[in-house]
């Protein structure tokens, strides 16, 4: 096979097969193989006198002349493609590859130059006259695609100024989403609902852009609450600040804040602002803030209710009984039993920073937070575990008051706090009167593996079998309360 035309066509066929099959699998190796094939094609063409820089000198056969022109034009176009691929592999940054705009524009310019060169050198067409005669057509085409050209130039501006990158969460033209693609025409956003929204570059360049990913480690979370104007703002703000101190997800720096945003005849608007270090935490932080604000306002006597209508009077409930009802351990108690048990609870006040219980203290009582924030530092043999916080309605010590198991944690008041204490001797009469309540309480507590995490005492609690844990708790409860179960 010494015919240069056949050799050239075979090399082009091999190159096309490798390109379509994506072989070899690794892109750099595949590029090297294609460059080698292009070098062999160049060697065949220039070695046989078929220079792509001049029209083919074949006059004896029209098919062979067309084949030679085809090979020379393919040489120009394939060379342009390999040039862009080589430059991308050697010099282009990752942003160039991902955003694609500059890559596409540069590739289009190179292909246009290769097309013009092939027309001039291979087909011997006067390019200057062709450009002059095609001026009117270019104007018509330009007017027809002016919107697309506007997107292209807007995309160049966006990629130059870089208001956002791939992976950023942004708001563009009232659409919020994560940037998944940036090309010469549009920006693709993946919304929180899983939809792809395509924003034309021309629209994005004119719109107000909010980049939620910059700075990367700081994201704001804000909630607004409407409270009756009858409530004193200082009381509301104090409760909201305690809620912020109770939040475990938000950052301490920048410092979270609560402010009065506006006031009207029917309501006062309060804004609670905090920050998280990861955008994925925003939803969880928002939900936590709403819950904590509701609890701390409720503890401060501020009720969130429909405004603009008269308040509905509620039946008077003893605050201690209402607080005891929030502890799941006592869900099985009846009204008179709750009333009798709540009457035995003792009230305790603590200042900010005051230690309530030391980690090595012997505890056989239950603590329920009425107001304030309590820091809990669990202890283990390997050291202290991460601190978590208790707020209004939270309780600690269910296993202590029921089965005499120690809290094994240091409790410290983060803010001024009011707690109610229920000793194990106060629970004994109820358990002796209704033994079935004790069995239900043990079953409930057995499901709370977290409550048993700090147990490091004489008998190790079974880690897997919930029935074994229940029996173990019943034995401990029977010994502590002197029950005959």
Secondary structure, 3 states (H helix, E strand, C coil): CCCHHHHHHHHHHHHHHHHHHCCCCCHHHHHHHHHHHHHHHHHHHHHCCCCCCCCCCCCCCHHHHHHHHHHHHHHHHHHHHHHHHHHHHHCCCHHHHHHCHHHHHHHHHHHHHHHHHHHHHCCCCCHHHHHHHCHHHHHHHHHHCHHHHHHHHHHHHHHHHCCCCCCCEEEECCEEEEEEEECCCEEEEECCCCCEEEEEHHHHHHCCEEECCCCCCCEEEEEEEEECCCCCHHHHHHHHHHHHHHCCCCCCCCCCEEEEEEECCCCEEEEEEEEECCHHHHHHHHHHHHHHHHHHHHHCCCCCCCCCCCCCCCCCCCHHHHHHHCCHHHCCCCHHHHHHHHHCCEEEEECCCCEEECCCCCCCEEEEEEECCEEEEEEECCEECCCEEECCCCEECHHHHHHCCCCCEEEEECCCEEEEEEEHHHHHHHHHHCHHHHHHHHHHHHCCHHHHCCCCCCCCCCCCCHHHHHHHHHHHHHHHHCCCC
